[in-house]
Amino acid sequence: MTAQVARLGNQGLLYQERTEIARRFESDNVVTLYPGDCLELLRTMPDGCAQLVVTSPPYNIGKSYERKTALAEYLSKQGEVLSECVRILSPQGSLCWQVGNFVSNGSIVPLDVLLYPICSELGLRLRNRIVWHFEHGLHCSRRLSGRYETVSWYTKGDEYHFDVDPIRVPQKYPGKKYFKGPRAGEYSCHPAGKNPGDVWVIPNVKHNHVEKTSHPCQFPVELIERLVLSLTTASGLVVDPYMGVGSTAIAAVRHGRRAAGAEIMSEYLKIARERVRLEFAGALRTRPMGREVYRPTGQVAARPGE
Ligand SMILES: C[S@@+](CC[C@H](N)C(=O)[O-])C[C@H]1O[C@@H](n2cnc3c(N)ncnc32)[C@H](O)[C@@H]1O
């Protein structure tokens, strides 16, 4: 074990901790990247240890890392994983499941709708169905091109942690004041910005996005930063059962949280390790949270990172 000073988080926290990346889960690991099936990892984790489980599972659409199965089989497997995720969640914890559509014969099946009864049966309460809107993707010819996916935010109970302050966005009319009544003359909107709402416009990781790796469907780190900041507290544990190239772990350690996740493909795991190492060193380039989406004027090339 190498003891090093690792700077974790933008709150200026200095941890005298391990910065190597563990392969097996221990509750004081800063980052665990388990090389294998997520159920194996989850089963080694104690009840109630995680503040947030956030993931984008395979969509069962035949990507290189998945075996396309009958929908019922896929849902039953998801149910097994979800049940373990609920077990490891703390009573104030949240589960965010980011999915798109399963496509069969050109007809779409929204996975969040199919997963809702399973989550509900496990006792989870749906707080928001966040629409993640992006402007690039496959062009469809016999239906409208899909330009959003969803993040279903569930809580384990009714007493849950949620802090909107770190994720406020600028007000549209910051100078607006009450013009009558007892508060006339005072600012009518929150001075620190507004609640970001449940439609998030964040570029997806395609082509020349600064975060693009060889993974076909990473999610952007800023999407997860918002969830980490609002749904967890300093040094809380964030778990991603389907870790891919480590985007969740990066968002977690960037804000002084711990992270654990599993990945079955060694190629992606290797990239995840390297990206987390770069993040520890403060050298990983990502699209900054809150940056406006680039709007080209006339015939200009898209800027890298957008
Ligand atoms: C949609 S991708 C997640 C990408 C991730 N959000 C990122 O930003 O890199 C799903 C990932 O789950 C992995 N996977 C599939 N089945 C798995 C399993 N049973 N256990 C762990 N990982 C699995 C795939 O290899 C793939 O990298």
The ligand as an ORCA input file, in Angstrom:
! r2SCAN-3c Opt
* xyz 0 1
  C     -23.409      1.194    -21.223
  S     -21.819      0.672    -20.811
  C     -21.397      1.747    -19.464
  C     -20.410      2.806    -19.848
  C     -20.046      3.702    -18.682
  N     -21.184      4.435    -18.214
  C     -18.929      4.683    -19.083
  O     -19.135      5.904    -19.028
  O     -17.873      4.209    -19.477
  C     -22.101     -0.848    -20.004
  C     -20.816     -1.533    -19.565
  O     -21.163     -2.666    -18.779
  C     -20.221     -3.682    -19.025
  N     -20.876     -4.942    -18.591
  C     -21.794     -5.683    -19.253
  N     -22.226     -6.712    -18.473
  C     -21.563     -6.591    -17.294
  C     -21.594     -7.319    -16.080
  N     -22.376     -8.391    -15.933
  N     -20.817     -6.907    -15.051
  C     -20.004     -5.817    -15.193
  N     -19.925     -5.086    -16.337
  C     -20.699     -5.465    -17.351
  C     -19.942     -3.574    -20.511
  O     -18.711     -4.162    -20.868
  C     -19.979     -2.071    -20.716
  O     -18.689     -1.500    -20.646
*
